[in-house]
Amino acid sequence: MPAPMPQSAQVEKNVAMGLRNGQISIDGKMMTPEEAAVYLNGLQLGRRSNEARVVIISSAGQNYQLLHRAMAMIEAAGGIVCLNETAETH
């Protein structure tokens, strides 16, 4: 039976953030902008490898204020922003 991988060798996954209808979800959990900032800071993104620091933002709609706020939160937490904009369906 193979030995478990050491903690440092385990794959770090990217964080997924969704912005829709003025709400934020991170890794499938709905939260307020304040909760999202605390959550992102707790992930210690700045201590991860560059690839694992990426936070993928999926946004639908045109709430640019929320998008700007989310990008600022990610950067303040040491993350790297990746935008994945989707068309809003009605």
Secondary structure as UniProt FT lines:
FT   HELIX           7..9
FT   STRAND          15..20
FT   TURN            21..22
FT   STRAND          23..26
FT   TURN            27..28
FT   STRAND          29..31
FT   HELIX           33..42
FT   TURN            43..44
FT   HELIX           45..47
FT   HELIX           51..53
FT   STRAND          54..60
FT   HELIX           64..76
FT   TURN            77..78
FT   STRAND          80..86
//
